[in-house]
Amino acid sequence: MVTLLGLIVLELSEASRGRGRNAQKRKESPIDKITPAANLNLEQMIGKWYLISVASKCRHLLETGFKVESTSITLTPPTSSEDPLSVSTLRKLNEQCWEIKQEYQSTKTKGRFLLKGKIPQKNIDIVIAETDHNTHAILYYQMQGKITMKLYGRSPKVPDPVADRFEELAAKQNLGLDVVFQFPSYSFCESVDKDHVLSKS
């Protein structure tokens, strides 16, 4: 009886330590260190944003970064705190305009979202870190522990101080100028036909 009780206590102790280790691992996630914008108002984020720059060590960008296409997104804020943030992306692929529809799931932290992948390992954590709602927004994306940053503008170009700020923040993530990709500020897609719509919600 004493031996059985001892085993149970030992198992519970090990399980508790395991949960503690898992919690510690979660706290060490790079994006957990990124604070969402304190002034964030999703209602003011509604509408179109143009992709200005991306800072990333993504293999695809490193191999084809010189071929990046003009890209824009349109945000539709959730109707309640439990509803997702709807994101529609318009971009070209092989000279054809495509629309990609996604849903950023809300989390307990305001300004932080989750884009679910087909498997948990493909989930993407997203934080809106800086925005003034009128000229620019800086977003952080994390998948499998790796950070990608994106700079969006209400117009295809942003003021130089904003671009400098983005590069400064990217450098803090060990994303130097050699992995900061500038996106075109012209030839944006305005619409697509129903045969060129992808839904990734």
C-alpha positions in Angstrom: 0.0 0.0 0.0 2.8 2.4 1.0 4.7 1.5 -2.2 1.6 2.1 -4.4 1.0 5.4 -2.7 4.6 6.4 -3.2 4.4 5.6 -6.9 1.3 7.7 -7.3 2.9 10.6 -5.5 6.0 10.2 -7.7 3.9 10.2 -10.9 2.0 13.3 -9.9 5.3 15.0 -9.0 6.8 14.1 -12.4 3.6 15.2 -14.2 3.7 18.5 -12.4 7.4 19.0 -13.3 6.5 18.1 -16.9 3.8 20.8 -17.0 6.3 23.2 -15.5 8.8 22.4 -18.2 6.2 22.8 -20.9 5.1 26.1 -19.6 8.7 27.2 -19.5 9.1 26.2 -23.1 6.1 28.2 -24.1 7.4 31.3 -22.2 10.6 31.0 -24.2 8.8 31.3 -27.5 10.2 34.4 -29.4 6.8 35.9 -30.2 5.8 35.8 -26.5 8.3 38.6 -26.0 6.5 40.8 -28.5 4.1 43.2 -26.9 0.9 44.0 -28.9 0.2 47.6 -29.7 -1.3 49.2 -26.6 -3.4 51.6 -28.8 -4.8 48.9 -31.0 -8.3 49.5 -32.2 -9.5 46.8 -34.6 -12.3 48.9 -35.9 -9.8 51.4 -37.1 -7.8 48.7 -38.8 -10.6 47.9 -41.2 -9.9 48.3 -44.9 -7.0 48.0 -47.2 -3.3 47.8 -46.4 -0.4 47.6 -48.8 2.5 45.2 -48.1 5.7 47.4 -48.0 8.4 45.2 -46.6 9.0 41.7 -45.2 11.9 40.7 -42.9 12.3 37.0 -43.0 14.7 34.1 -43.3 12.0 32.1 -45.1 13.7 29.8 -47.6 11.2 30.7 -50.3 11.9 34.4 -50.0 15.6 33.8 -49.8 15.5 31.9 -53.1 12.9 34.0 -54.9 12.9 37.3 -53.1 13.8 39.2 -56.3 10.5 38.0 -57.8 8.1 39.3 -55.1 4.8 40.7 -56.4 2.8 43.7 -55.2 0.5 42.5 -52.4 -2.4 44.1 -50.5 -4.7 42.9 -47.7 -8.1 43.9 -46.6 -9.1 43.5 -43.0 -12.6 42.9 -41.7 -12.7 43.1 -37.9 -14.5 40.6 -35.8 -18.1 41.4 -34.7 -17.3 40.1 -31.2 -14.3 39.2 -29.1 -14.7 35.5 -30.0 -15.0 36.0 -33.7 -12.0 35.8 -36.1 -10.3 38.7 -37.9 -11.0 38.2 -41.6 -8.1 38.8 -43.9 -8.3 38.9 -47.7 -5.0 39.0 -49.6 -4.7 40.0 -53.2 -1.5 39.2 -55.1 -0.3 37.9 -58.4 1.0 34.5 -59.2 2.4 33.8 -62.7 0.8 37.1 -63.9 -2.6 36.0 -62.5 -4.3 37.8 -59.7 -5.4 35.6 -56.8 -7.4 36.2 -53.6 -6.5 34.3 -50.4 -9.0 34.4 -47.6 -7.8 33.7 -44.1 -9.2 33.9 -40.6 -7.0 35.0 -37.7 -8.5 33.5 -34.6 -8.7 35.7 -31.6 -6.8 34.8 -28.4 -7.0 35.9 -24.8 -4.4 38.6 -25.6 -5.7 41.7 -27.4 -3.7 42.2 -30.6 -2.5 38.6 -30.8 -4.1 36.0 -33.2 -3.7 32.5 -34.3 -3.8 31.3 -37.9 -4.5 27.6 -37.8 -2.6 25.2 -40.1 -3.6 21.8 -41.3 -1.5 20.4 -38.4 -0.6 22.2 -35.2 3.1 22.4 -36.3 1.9 24.7 -39.1 0.0 27.1 -36.8 1.1 30.7 -37.1 1.1 33.1 -34.1 0.5 36.7 -35.1 1.0 39.9 -33.2 0.1 43.4 -34.3 3.0 45.2 -32.5 2.8 48.7 -33.8 0.3 50.8 -35.7 -1.1 54.3 -35.8 -4.1 53.0 -37.9 -3.6 55.7 -40.5 -0.2 55.2 -42.1 1.4 51.9 -41.0 1.2 48.7 -39.1 4.0 46.3 -38.1 3.1 42.6 -37.6 5.1 39.7 -36.3 4.4 36.1 -37.5 5.8 33.0 -35.9 5.8 29.4 -37.2 7.8 26.7 -35.6 9.7 29.2 -33.5 10.9 31.4 -36.4 9.9 35.0 -36.7 8.8 36.9 -39.8 7.9 40.6 -39.8 5.8 42.5 -42.2 5.4 46.3 -42.7 2.0 47.4 -44.1 1.0 50.9 -45.2 -2.3 52.6 -45.9 -0.6 53.7 -49.1 2.0 51.9 -51.2 4.7 54.0 -49.6 5.4 54.9 -46.0 7.5 57.7 -44.5 11.2 57.1 -44.2 11.1 57.1 -40.4 8.6 54.3 -40.4 10.7 52.2 -42.8 13.7 52.9 -40.6 11.8 51.9 -37.5 10.8 48.6 -39.2 14.4 47.8 -40.1 15.5 48.7 -36.5 12.9 46.3 -35.0 13.9 43.6 -37.5 17.5 43.9 -36.5 16.5 43.1 -32.9 15.1 39.8 -34.3 18.4 39.1 -36.0 16.8 40.0 -39.3 19.3 42.2 -41.0 19.0 44.3 -44.2 20.1 41.3 -46.2 16.8 39.6 -45.4 14.5 42.6 -45.6 12.6 42.4 -48.9 11.0 45.4 -50.4 7.7 44.8 -52.2 6.6 46.7 -55.4 4.5 49.8 -55.0 2.7 49.5 -58.3 0.5 47.1 -60.3 -1.7 45.9 -57.4 -4.6 43.5 -58.0 -8.0 45.1 -57.6 -10.2 42.1 -58.0 -10.3 38.5 -59.0 -12.9 36.1 -60.5 -14.4 33.3 -58.5 -12.1 30.7 -60.0 -9.0 32.4 -58.4 -10.1 32.5 -54.8 -8.4 30.3 -52.2 -9.8 29.9 -48.7 -7.4 29.0 -45.9 -9.6 29.5 -42.9 
